[in-house]
């Protein structure tokens, strides 16, 4: 009977460890990889890769940290031909494309800042799986960064990164792998 209790305890411990491992690795699991996207706001000329981040100018933690990491990525690569197109999409309904562009360029002069009107954000949200809620002057969002790769005139989702689940090295390696 004692051996049976040990087996049950070991099995319970094993299940807990598997659950903890699963929870830990969830941010590294891409959402809908290799999904073709119908996005008109990306340039189809030039760069074959894009990093798209949905955020807002008034964000105090996730947005500036993410844009700083993306800036360091570009600064770490001397050859500008390998630079991805970096696009900051301002999701604040009260913003404008000029404000989004000014904010993005504070982090790096090559960054593109866009504002998608609220009537179009729903379509973009469904493609990227965004969960945006704006109410009473507060904006709630996940803050994912999306790595896209262009083949001909079509953009494909390669990977989605949760905040704090990527670094300059992670992005550099991912870009190297899809360009090889």
C-alpha positions as CSV (number, residue, x, y, z in Angstrom):
1,X,0.0,0.0,0.0
2,X,2.9,2.4,0.7
3,X,4.3,1.8,-2.8
4,X,0.9,2.8,-4.3
5,X,0.9,6.1,-2.4
6,X,4.5,6.8,-3.6
7,X,3.4,6.1,-7.2
8,X,0.4,8.5,-6.8
9,X,2.6,11.2,-5.3
10,X,5.2,10.8,-8.1
11,X,2.5,10.9,-10.8
12,X,0.9,14.0,-9.2
13,X,4.3,15.7,-9.0
14,X,5.0,14.8,-12.6
15,X,1.7,16.3,-13.7
16,X,2.4,19.5,-11.8
17,X,5.9,19.8,-13.4
18,X,4.4,19.2,-16.9
19,X,1.8,21.9,-16.2
20,X,4.4,24.4,-14.9
21,X,6.6,23.7,-18.0
22,X,3.6,24.2,-20.3
23,X,2.7,27.5,-18.6
24,X,6.3,28.7,-18.8
25,X,6.7,27.9,-22.5
26,X,3.3,29.4,-23.7
27,X,4.9,32.8,-24.5
28,X,7.3,31.0,-26.9
29,X,4.6,29.2,-28.9
30,X,3.8,31.1,-32.1
31,X,0.2,31.9,-32.8
32,X,-0.9,30.8,-36.3
33,X,2.6,30.5,-37.8
34,X,2.8,30.5,-41.6
35,X,-0.5,32.3,-41.9
36,X,-0.8,34.6,-44.9
37,X,-2.0,38.0,-43.9
38,X,-3.9,40.6,-45.9
39,X,-2.3,43.8,-44.6
40,X,-2.2,46.9,-46.7
41,X,-0.2,49.0,-44.3
42,X,3.1,47.2,-45.0
43,X,5.4,48.2,-47.8
44,X,5.7,45.4,-50.4
45,X,8.9,46.9,-51.8
46,X,12.3,46.5,-50.2
47,X,12.6,44.6,-47.0
48,X,11.5,40.9,-47.0
49,X,11.0,41.0,-43.2
50,X,8.9,43.1,-40.9
51,X,8.5,43.4,-37.2
52,X,5.0,44.8,-36.3
53,X,4.1,46.0,-32.8
54,X,0.7,47.2,-31.8
55,X,0.8,49.6,-28.9
56,X,0.1,53.2,-27.9
57,X,2.0,56.4,-27.1
58,X,0.8,56.7,-23.5
59,X,1.8,53.2,-22.5
60,X,4.3,53.4,-19.6
61,X,5.9,50.0,-19.6
62,X,5.5,47.4,-22.4
63,X,5.5,49.7,-25.4
64,X,8.6,51.7,-24.8
65,X,10.5,48.6,-23.7
66,X,9.5,46.7,-26.8
67,X,10.4,49.6,-29.1
68,X,13.8,50.0,-27.4
69,X,14.5,46.3,-28.0
70,X,13.6,46.7,-31.6
71,X,15.8,49.8,-31.9
72,X,18.8,47.9,-30.3
73,X,18.2,45.2,-32.9
74,X,18.7,47.6,-35.8
75,X,21.7,49.3,-34.1
76,X,23.3,45.8,-33.6
77,X,23.3,45.2,-37.4
78,X,25.7,47.3,-39.4
79,X,24.4,46.0,-42.8
80,X,21.1,47.9,-43.3
81,X,20.1,45.5,-46.0
82,X,19.3,43.0,-43.3
83,X,17.2,45.4,-41.3
84,X,13.5,44.4,-41.1
85,X,10.8,47.0,-41.7
86,X,9.8,48.0,-38.1
87,X,6.2,49.2,-37.8
88,X,4.6,50.6,-34.7
89,X,0.8,50.6,-35.0
90,X,-0.8,53.0,-32.6
91,X,-4.1,51.5,-31.4
92,X,-5.3,54.6,-29.5
93,X,-8.5,55.7,-31.1
94,X,-7.7,59.3,-30.3
95,X,-4.3,59.2,-32.0
96,X,-3.2,60.1,-35.5
97,X,-0.6,58.8,-38.0
98,X,1.5,61.9,-37.4
99,X,1.6,61.3,-33.7
100,X,2.3,57.6,-34.2
101,X,5.1,58.4,-36.6
102,X,6.7,61.0,-34.3
103,X,6.6,58.5,-31.4
104,X,8.1,55.6,-33.4
105,X,10.9,57.8,-34.7
106,X,11.9,58.7,-31.2
107,X,13.2,55.2,-30.9
108,X,14.8,54.9,-34.3
109,X,14.7,57.1,-37.4
110,X,13.8,54.2,-39.7
111,X,10.8,53.1,-37.7
112,X,7.4,53.5,-39.3
113,X,4.6,54.8,-37.1
114,X,1.0,54.3,-38.2
115,X,-2.4,54.8,-36.9
116,X,-5.2,52.6,-38.1
117,X,-8.7,54.2,-37.8
118,X,-11.1,52.5,-35.4
119,X,-13.3,51.3,-38.2
120,X,-10.4,49.3,-39.7
121,X,-8.8,48.1,-36.4
122,X,-11.4,45.3,-36.0
123,X,-10.3,43.7,-39.2
124,X,-6.6,44.0,-38.3
125,X,-7.4,42.7,-34.8
126,X,-8.9,39.5,-36.1
127,X,-6.0,38.8,-38.4
128,X,-3.4,39.3,-35.7
129,X,-5.5,37.9,-32.8
130,X,-5.3,41.2,-30.9
131,X,-7.3,41.7,-27.8
132,X,-7.7,45.5,-27.6
133,X,-10.0,47.2,-25.2
134,X,-10.2,51.0,-25.0
135,X,-12.6,52.4,-22.4
136,X,-12.7,55.5,-20.3
137,X,-9.3,56.7,-21.5
138,X,-7.6,53.3,-20.7
139,X,-6.2,50.9,-23.3
140,X,-5.7,47.3,-22.5
141,X,-3.7,45.1,-24.9
142,X,-1.4,42.2,-24.9
143,X,1.6,43.9,-26.6
144,X,2.8,41.2,-28.9
145,X,5.4,41.7,-31.6
146,X,4.9,40.0,-34.9
147,X,7.6,38.8,-37.2
148,X,6.5,38.7,-40.8
149,X,8.2,37.5,-44.0
150,X,7.3,38.6,-47.5
151,X,7.2,36.3,-50.4
152,X,6.3,38.1,-53.6
153,X,3.4,40.4,-52.6
154,X,2.2,38.3,-49.7
155,X,3.1,38.7,-46.0
156,X,3.3,35.5,-43.9
157,X,3.3,35.5,-40.1
158,X,6.4,33.7,-38.9
159,X,6.2,34.2,-35.2
160,X,4.4,36.2,-32.5
161,X,6.4,37.2,-29.4
162,X,4.8,38.0,-26.1
163,X,6.3,40.9,-24.2
164,X,9.5,39.9,-22.3
165,X,9.8,36.7,-24.3
166,X,12.3,38.0,-26.8
167,X,15.6,39.8,-26.9
168,X,17.9,41.4,-29.5
169,X,19.7,38.0,-29.8
170,X,16.4,36.1,-30.2
171,X,15.2,38.4,-33.0
172,X,18.6,38.5,-34.7
173,X,18.7,34.6,-34.8
174,X,15.2,34.4,-36.1
175,X,15.9,36.9,-38.9
176,X,19.1,35.0,-39.8
177,X,17.1,31.7,-39.9
178,X,14.4,33.0,-42.2
179,X,16.9,34.7,-44.5
180,X,19.2,31.7,-44.9
